[in-house]
C-alpha cells in the first residue's frame, strides 16, 4: 500500500519542483521579443511631432506627461512647461517604474535630439511597458518649430501661412509674451486635470 | 516493478514537455545582454563614430572597417558611400545577414538617413549580443555633403543630441521669466496629478 504511493508522490514533488522553476523563465520571457521590437522600431506610431505636443499642451490634454530624459542639470537649466525629469541613467531604478509602466498617462520622452529619447523608449519597450512615446526632433526641433518658427517664403501656399500663424501663436504661448504668462500657465494645469477626470467618472 | 517503470516514463514525458514549452525555440534572437548593461552601453556612448573618425575611415579606405547602409535598397541604389553594403534596417534580424552583423573580421559602422535609425538598429543588435558593430549619427546626406563632396566636418553637426540652441537665451529673447522660477513652479505641480489620477480612475470603476 505504502509502496504504491511513494512513486506518484515523488513524481508530483518533482513536477512541482519543475513548476517552481518555470515562473522564473516566464519572467525573462515577459520581455518583448526582438522581432516585435524591430517591427515597432520601424513603425512611426511612437513619434509625436512638436506641433502636436504644443497643441496638446495648449489644450491642456490631461493624459499628457512630458518626461525629460536629459541629466538633471540640463533639466534645471531649461525644460518644457510641466515636464518631469527622469534622467535616462535612472530609467531602470524602481523609483521611476510607476511612471514608466502605467496605463493612465501618455508619456512623451524628449531629449535634445531624437536618439536619446528613442533609446529610452527602446529600454521601456523591451520591458514591455506601454504608453510611452517620443518627441520627434527633441528640444532642437521644439525651438525650430514652436519657439522660433521660420516665416514661410512669400510664394508658399496659404496653408503654410496659416500654419505659421498657428506656430507664432504657440510661440507666444510658450515663450510667454508677457513676463507673468508662463507661471500662470504651468501652475493651474494639474488642478484642472484632476477635476475634469472626476466629473467624467461621475457620469459613468 | 512494471508499474514503477510506467510511472517513471510518464514522469519523464511530462517533464520533457514542460521543459520543451518553456525554452525558447529561437535562441538566436534572445537578448544576450542584460537591460542594465544595454543602458550602460548607450550612456557610455563609446560605439558612436565621430564625424572626424568617419572622414578618416572613408578617405583612407580603411579595410578594418566596413560601412553598412541600413536604408532601403532604393535609396542605396540612388547613392551610397563607396564600399558600403546594404542591409535594410527592417530586415537586420534576418538570419541571412547574421554572418555580416555578428563576426570577428571587420568592424561594421551602421548609417541611415538619420541619427536615430542607426542608433536604434545598433542598439537592438547590441542587446542581442552581436559583436563588432558601431554606428554613425549623421545620416547619408551628412556624409555626402560634409565628407564625400567636400571636407566640412564639424564635430557638433553629426550628433543629433547636441544642443543646437541656448534654450534659456531663446526663452529670454521671447520675453519669458528666467527659467529658474518656472522650474520651481512646475515641479511640485506635477507630482500631484499622477497619484491622484490613478486613484480617481480606480474609484470610478
Contacts between the chains, C-beta under 8 A, distances in Angstrom:
chain1	res1	chain2	res2	distance
A	4	B	3	7.9
A	7	B	3	7.8
A	7	B	4	5.5
A	7	B	7	4.9
A	7	B	8	7.5
A	8	B	7	6.5
A	11	B	7	6.2
A	11	B	10	7.5
A	11	B	11	4.5
A	14	B	11	6.7
A	14	B	15	7.2
A	15	B	11	7.2
A	15	B	14	6.2
A	15	B	15	6.8
A	15	B	18	7.5
A	18	B	15	5.7
A	18	B	18	5.4
A	18	B	19	7.4
A	19	B	18	7.5
A	22	B	18	6.9
A	22	B	22	5.5
A	25	B	22	4.7
A	25	B	23	7.6
A	26	B	22	7.4
A	29	B	24	6.9
A	31	B	31	6.4
A	31	B	35	7.9
A	33	B	29	6.8
A	34	B	29	4.5
A	34	B	30	7.5
A	34	B	31	6.8
A	34	B	93	6.1
A	34	B	124	6.5
A	34	B	127	7.5
A	34	B	128	5.8
A	35	B	29	6.3
A	35	B	93	6.2
A	37	B	124	6.3
A	38	B	90	7.1
A	38	B	92	7.0
A	38	B	93	5.5
A	38	B	124	6.1
A	41	B	89	8.0
A	41	B	120	5.2
A	41	B	121	7.7
A	41	B	124	6.8
A	42	B	89	6.7
A	42	B	90	4.6
A	62	B	193	7.7
A	62	B	197	7.8
A	65	B	190	7.8
A	65	B	194	7.3
A	75	B	183	7.6
A	76	B	180	8.0
A	76	B	183	6.0
A	77	B	167	7.2
A	77	B	168	6.1
A	77	B	179	6.9
A	78	B	167	3.8
A	78	B	168	5.2
A	78	B	171	6.8
A	78	B	179	5.2
A	79	B	179	7.7
A	79	B	183	6.5
A	79	B	186	7.8
A	81	B	182	7.0
A	81	B	186	5.9
A	82	B	186	5.4
A	82	B	189	7.4
A	82	B	190	6.1
A	83	B	186	7.3
A	83	B	190	7.9
A	84	B	187	7.6
A	84	B	190	5.2
A	88	B	39	7.3
A	88	B	42	7.5
A	88	B	43	6.8
A	89	B	39	7.3
A	89	B	43	5.5
A	91	B	39	6.4
A	92	B	35	6.4
A	92	B	36	5.9
A	92	B	39	6.1
A	98	B	194	7.8
A	99	B	194	6.9
A	102	B	198	7.5
A	104	B	194	7.3
A	104	B	197	5.4
A	104	B	198	5.5
A	104	B	201	6.0
A	105	B	194	6.8
A	105	B	197	7.5
A	111	B	161	6.1
A	112	B	160	7.6
A	112	B	161	4.9
A	112	B	162	6.5
A	112	B	163	5.1
A	112	B	164	7.7
A	113	B	115	6.4
A	113	B	116	7.5
A	113	B	159	7.8
A	113	B	160	3.2
A	113	B	161	4.5
A	113	B	162	7.3
A	114	B	114	7.4
A	114	B	115	6.9
A	114	B	116	4.3
A	114	B	160	6.1
A	115	B	115	4.9
A	115	B	116	4.6
A	115	B	119	4.3
A	115	B	120	7.7
A	115	B	137	7.1
A	115	B	160	5.5
A	115	B	161	6.0
A	116	B	42	7.9
A	116	B	161	5.1
A	118	B	116	5.1
A	118	B	119	6.8
A	118	B	120	6.1
A	119	B	42	4.8
A	119	B	119	6.5
A	119	B	120	7.7
A	119	B	123	6.0
A	122	B	120	6.6
A	122	B	123	5.8
A	122	B	124	7.3
A	123	B	35	6.6
A	123	B	38	7.2
A	123	B	39	5.7
A	126	B	31	7.1
A	126	B	35	6.1
A	126	B	38	7.8
A	126	B	127	7.1
A	127	B	35	6.7
A	138	B	160	7.7
A	138	B	161	7.7
A	139	B	163	7.3
A	139	B	165	7.9
A	139	B	167	6.3
A	140	B	160	7.6
A	140	B	163	7.2
A	140	B	164	4.5
A	140	B	165	6.8
A	143	B	164	7.2
A	143	B	165	4.7
A	143	B	167	6.8
A	143	B	170	5.9
A	147	B	170	5.6
A	147	B	171	7.5
A	147	B	174	6.4
A	148	B	170	6.5
A	171	B	174	6.8
A	172	B	174	7.9
A	175	B	170	7.8
A	175	B	171	6.4
A	175	B	174	2.9
A	175	B	175	6.3
A	175	B	176	5.5
A	176	B	171	7.6
A	176	B	174	6.7
A	176	B	175	5.9
A	176	B	176	3.7
A	176	B	177	6.7
A	177	B	174	7.6
A	177	B	175	5.8
A	178	B	175	6.7
A	179	B	175	6.7
A	179	B	176	7.4
A	179	B	177	5.3
A	180	B	177	7.7
A	181	B	176	7.7
A	182	B	176	5.3
A	182	B	177	6.0
A	182	B	182	5.4
A	183	B	177	6.6
A	183	B	181	6.6
A	183	B	182	6.2
A	183	B	185	5.1
A	186	B	182	6.5
A	186	B	185	5.5
A	186	B	186	4.4
A	186	B	189	6.6
A	187	B	185	5.3
A	187	B	186	7.4
A	187	B	189	5.5
A	189	B	189	7.0
A	190	B	189	5.0
A	190	B	190	6.3
A	190	B	192	5.3
A	190	B	193	4.2
A	191	B	192	8.0
A	193	B	193	5.3
A	193	B	197	7.2
A	194	B	192	7.3
A	194	B	193	6.2
A	194	B	196	5.3
A	194	B	197	6.8
A	194	B	200	7.1
A	197	B	197	6.0
A	197	B	200	5.1
A	197	B	201	7.3
A	198	B	200	5.7
A	198	B	204	7.9
A	200	B	204	7.6
A	201	B	200	6.5
A	201	B	201	7.5
A	201	B	203	6.9
A	201	B	204	2.9
A	201	B	205	7.9
A	202	B	204	7.8
A	204	B	204	5.8
A	204	B	205	7.7
